[in-house]
């Protein structure tokens, strides 16, 4: 019978942090884990093929464990383990030893010998098949019996967020500077040069280069060896809300502390959620006051909306707001030529001016038009001339933004998937509707630019559903040519073109 008891001499951490099953607590030497009692080896053993209780017979939970440092009064753990391994190897065979026993790490615990497996699978296998042999070998090596603890090495805590991968092409070297974006570019450069912890707000209309500049800051920090996370504000909020719902908000922010920079895109997307904004405001204020870099983008000035950006700017002294305006004609041409050069194209001056004037107010559309022009030329085998440009520009000519609605997006998506708008809006959870619904949500987000919360209402879903759909389709668009082509056709049908 197994009797669990508290060690006679509790670890110093135990006194400061009471044991609560299933709760994380700090401890020494960079390990992380949770305690689930203690079992003395001298008590009656369970059969190695017994119930799952045998997996935890050495006192540690099935999760990651923290192995306390040795007392310094016992034999070196590594030397003891080396002797144990020699015996175990001869008893279990070379293959079993190499696969299951060799990966274990040894350490002295307060009242016993601790072994940590690299993963739960190894831990379970050792507990069922090799632990008894290890215990016997340990007794032989020490000349007396010691309790044995078996757990899992805790990996370094990962970020509580899924950060996006900044585009490798979005660097300061590829950012074309002009009158409309010069102030923002200078502010970002100054931030990196001085490492000023005051938050930097980059704001301006969609498609003018805010995200490019945000990615450029990330790559500069990365090159300097400064860890940073670059993600949308909606993604950060989704992770934060999940942490609060799990009752671990402090861990959410604590796990972000190793970062030297936090780069948030589209802060306006979380407008309207007062409680969420209040929590995020407190966390970001603490972040900035701890002298860590913070860069935020929005399609509106901090003084206008959302309240979060305005209040954060008020709380943190020295905050800088830099505007990026729509590119002037000279900058449009410079951007187009730079993009064309990167694609290996040489455009005639008149042709370049025609393309730049058609989509010059939006850099993203300008890039899309150039990519489409190149694709048409390659597929048709034609030269890029005024005639081909006219055909492509006619295809990409956008409808007035005020005309496009969620209903339009749903109708276009339904037609593409040969279904009906009514089915896409319905509540039926059919496998054949999963992708069409996600595509509709993705396209609506891309073309309308609405916050995820508003799109959730429009689609009759929770905002997290829309966020997940956007993530999935964004990722698949990069790797699935057929889906990418379908999305392009839907966007073309809606008059949006490739963005």
N, C-alpha and C positions, 0 to 999 in steps of 0.2 A: 504494500500500500504506500502510495506517495503522499508525504506530508510536506506541504509548502510552509516555509517559515521565513521570517525576516532575518537577515544576517545579524549576528550578535553585535558586530561593530559596523554601524551604518556608514556608508560613504559620505564624505563631507557634503557632496551635492545633495544627498537625500534630505539632510536637515533643512536646507534652504528651499528645496523644491519638493514638496510632498508628492508621494507616488500616487498617481491617478491612472488606472489602467486605460490604455489607449491614448494617453496624452503625451505630447512631446515635452522633453525638459532638457536643459543644457547639461553639459558634463565636460570632462577634461579632454585635452589633446585632440580636438578636431573630430571626435566621433559623435554620432547622433543615434538615439534609440529610445526604447521605452522598456520599463522594467515590469516583469510579471512574476515576481516572487523568487524563491530560491529552493533548490533541491540538493540534498546531500547525497553524494555517491554511495555512502555507506548504508543508505537505506536500501530496501529490497528492490532489485532490478525488475524491470518489465521485460517480457519477451521482445526480441527485436522485431518481430512481425505482429506486434500487438496493435492496439487501436492508435488513433492519432495522438492520444495523450502522450505516447512515448516520444513524439517529436519534440515535446516541450519539457521532458523529464528533468532537464538540467536547469530549469528555472527561468529561461528567457522566452519571451513571446515569439510568435512566428514572424515578427517584423524585425527591422534592423535593431542591433544592440549596440551599446557603448561598452567597450572593454576598458575598465579602469586600469590605471598604471600600476606596475608592480610595487611592492612595498620596499624592495631593495634588500630584504633580509632573506629571500629565497634564492635558489639557484637561478641562473639566467634562463629565462623562458625559452629562448631560441636554442640553447644548448640542450635543454631537457627535451624539447620537441624533436630535435635532430635524432636523439637516441630513441625516442618513441617511434619515429618514422622508420628507423632501421628495422625495428621489430615488426611493426605493422606491415611493412613492405613484404617481408618474408611470409607473413601469414595470409594476406589477402591477394597476393599476386601483383606483378608489375603493372598490368593494365588497370586493375581497380585502384591501385595506389596512385598511379599517375593521374587518372581521371578524377577521382573523388577525394583522396586524402591529401595529396600534395598541394592543392590550392588553399588549404586551411591556413589561417594565421593564428599564432599562439600569443598568449599574454597571461600574466598573473592577474587574477581578480581578487577582491578583498578576502574571500575565504575559499579559493579554489583555483583551478586552471581553466582558462577560457580559450575557446576555439571559435574563430569566426569564418564562416563560409562566404564565398564571393556572391552567392545568390541563394534564394530559397530552395531551388531544385537540389543544389549540392547539399545544403543543410538537411533536407528531408532524407536524401539518400544515405548520408552518413549516419543520421539518427537511427534509421531502420536497419542498416546492414553492417556498419563498421564501428559504431560508438562503443560497443562492448569490448571489441578488440583493442580500441584505443585506450580505454580505461585500464584494461589489464596490462597493457604495455607501459602506461604511465606509472602504475603501481610498481612494476618491475624496475623502472628507471629511477624512481624516488625512494624505493624501499619502504614506502608507506602509502596508504590510500589518501587520495585527495579528491574532493568533489570536482566534477567537470561541468563546464557550462558551454553550451553550443548555441551560436546565433548567426546572424548575417551581417556582414560588413555593410555599413550604411554608405551609400554613395554620397558624394558632395551634393548638398541641397540644390536642386535646380530651380530656375526662375519659375514663379507661379504664373507665368504668362507664356504664350507662344508668340515670340517675337517674329516679325516678318523678316525676310531676307532682303536687305536693301539692294537695289539694282547695282551691279558692278559698273555699269556705264554712267551712273550718276555720281560724278566726282567734281571737285572744284576745277579740274583741268578741262572738263567738258561743259562747264557752266559758262555760257556766253553772257558777258556783263554789258549792260547798257544803262541808259538814264532811268528806265522804269524799275530796274531791279538792283541798281548799284548800291543803294543804302542797305538793303537786306544782305547782299553779298559782303559788304564791308563789315556789317555787324556780326555776321557769322565768322568771318575771318578774325575779327577782334576777340570774339569769345574764345576761340581756340588759342590765340596768341597770348592772351592774358589769363586764361582759365578763370575768368570772372564768373562767380557762382550765381550772379543775378539772372533770373529767367529771361530767355529771349523769345519774343512772340513774333512769328512770321505770319503776316496775314495778307490776303488778297483774293481775287476771284479764282475760280477753278481753272486749272490748266495753264498757269503762268510760271510754274517752276518752284513752288514751295516745297513739294516733296523731293524734287531733285536736290535742292539746297539742304534739306534735312538729311538725305542720304549722304551727301557730300560731307556733312559734319560727322556722321557716323564713321565713314571710311577714314577721315582724318584722325579721329579718336582711336580707331582700331590700329592704324599705322603707328600711332604713338604709344601703343600698348595699354590704352585706357579702356577697360571693359565698359560697354554701353549696350543699351537695348533700344531698338527702333521699332515702333509698332503704332497701330492706330489707337486713338483714345478709346474707341469702343471695345477693342480687345483688352485693354488694361482694365476698363470698368467691368467687363464680363468676368475677368479673373478675380477682381477685387470682390465683386458681389458673391461669387462662389465661395471665396474665403470667409466672408462674413456669415454666409448661410451655414458653413461648416463649423462656425464658432472659432475660427483661427485667424482673425484679422491681423493680430500682431505678427504672426509668422509671415503673412503676405508681405508686409513692409520690411520685415527683418531679412527676408530672402532677397530683397532688392538692394540691400546695403552694400554688397560687394561691387556694385556697379558704380562707375564714375560719371556716367551720363545717361539721362533718360530723355528720349526723343519721341514726342507724341504727335501724331498726324491727325488732323481733322478734329480738333477739340470741340468744334461746334456740333458734332454728331451726338453728343450726350446732353444737349440742351433739353430742359424740361423735367429732369429727374432730380428734384430738390434734395432728397435725402442722400442719393448717390453722389451728387455734386458736393454736398457738405463733407462727406467722408473723404472724397478724393481731394478736396481742397485742403483739409487738415493734413493728409498724408503728403501732398505735394509741397505744402508750406514747410513742413518739417524737413522734407528732402532738400529744398532750396536753402533753408537756413543752416543745413549741415554742410553747406558749401560744395554741393554737387551740381554738376552742369544739368540744366533743364532747358530744352528747346521745344516749343509748341507751335503748331501751325493751325490756322483757322481761315475760313473764307470771309470772316468779318473782323472788324477792329475789336480789341479787348474792351474798349469803352462802350461798345454797342451790345454785343452778346457773344457767347453765353455769359451768365453771371460768374461762372467759375473763373474764366480767364480774367475778367475785370477785378474780381475780389482777390485773386492770387497776385495780380499786379499791385493792388493796394497794400497787401500784407507784406510783400517782400520789397524792400527799398532797393532802388537802383535798377528795377526791371526795365528792359528795353523792348520797344515795339517797333518793328520795321515792316514797312509796306512794300509789297510787290505789285506793281500796276500792270495793266495790259501792255504788251511790248509795242514800242514805237516802230514805225516803218523800217528804220535803219537796223534795229535789233532783229526784226522779223527776218530780214534778208541774211543777216549774219548767222542767225540760228539755223536757217534753212541751208545755207552753204556749209556750215559745220556738220550738220546731220548728213547732207549729201556726200560730203567728203568721207565721212565715216563709213558710208555704204559703198564707196568707190564710184560715185557718180559725179559727172561734171555737167552742170546745168547752164544753159544759155541764159544770159542776164535777163532777157525779156520773159523767158519761161519761169525763171526763179521769182521774178517780181509778180507774175500772175498767180503762182501758187501761194506765195507769201501773202498777197492781198486777199486771197480767198479765205484763208484760215489763220491769218496773222494774229488775231486777237486771242488765240488759244494755242499755246505751244504744243500741247498734247495732240490737238487736231492736226497741227502742222506736221508733226512727226508721222501721224497716221496717214495723212495724204501722201507724204513722200514714200512711205512703205508700200502703200497701195499702188502708186505709180510704178515703182520698181517691180512689184509682183506682176502687174499687167504686162510690162515690157518683157519680162523673162518668159512668161507663159505664152505670149503671142509671138515672141521673136521680133517684135517691132522696136524701132528706135524711140527713145523718149523725145518727143517733139511736141509742138503746140497742139496738134490734132489729138494725140493720145492724152495729153494733159487735159484737154477740154472734155474728153469722154470720162476720164476719172473724176474730175472735179464735178461734173454733172451728177455722177453717182453718189458722190459724197456730200452734195449740197444739203445742209441741214434744214429741217423744218423749224419754224419758230419755236423756241423753248416753251412758250405758253401753251402750244397746241398739244404737246406730248403729255400723256397721263398714264397712270398705272394701268387703266383699262386698255390703253393702246399696247402697252408692253405685254400684258397677259394675252391679248388677242394675237399679237404677232408670235409669241412663244407657242401658244396653242396651235396655230397654223403650222409652225415649223415641226411640231411633234405629232401632227395629224390627230389632234384631240380637240376638245372644246374648252372655251374660257370658263364655262360653268363647272366643268370637272376640275379644272385647276383651282378654282376658288372653293370648291367643296371641301368637306371635312373627311371624306373617305381616304383612308391610308392605303392606297394601292401601290404596289411596287412600280408599276409602269408610270405612276405620276410623280415619283420622288424626284427624278432628274428634271423633268419639265418645270416643276414648281421651283426647284433650286435655281434653274436657269432664269426663270421669270424674276425672282427676287434679286439675282445678281445683276441682270440687265437694268432693272429698275433702279438699283443702287448706283450703277455706273452712269446711267443717263440722266436720272432725275436728281441725284445727289442728296436725296432725303436722308435724315437720320434713321438709324435702324429701328428706333422706337416707332417713328411715323410709318415706316414701311410695314412694320409688324401689324399695326392697326389696319392699314390698307389691305393687307393680305389675310387679315383675320388670324394672325399668329403672334406668338411672343417675339419680342425683339431678338432674343437669343437664337431663335430659329432662323431668322433672316441673316444674322451674323454668321451662323454656321454655314448656311447656304452660300453666302458670299465667299467665305474661306475656301470651301470645297471646290466651287466652280473656278475661283481664281487660280487655285493650284492646278486643277485639271486642264485649264486653258493653256498652261505652259507645256504640258506633256502629252496632251491628246489632240492631234491634228484635226480629227473629225469634229470634235466638240468645238475647237477653235474656229473652224470653218462655219459651223452652224451659228455660233455666236456672232460672227461677222455678218452672216446673212440676215440675222434678226436685227442687228444694229443698222444694217443698210436699209432694211425694210422700214425701219422707224426713222430713217433719214439722219442717223447719227454718225455713220461711218465708223472706221476703226479708231479707237481712242487709246 
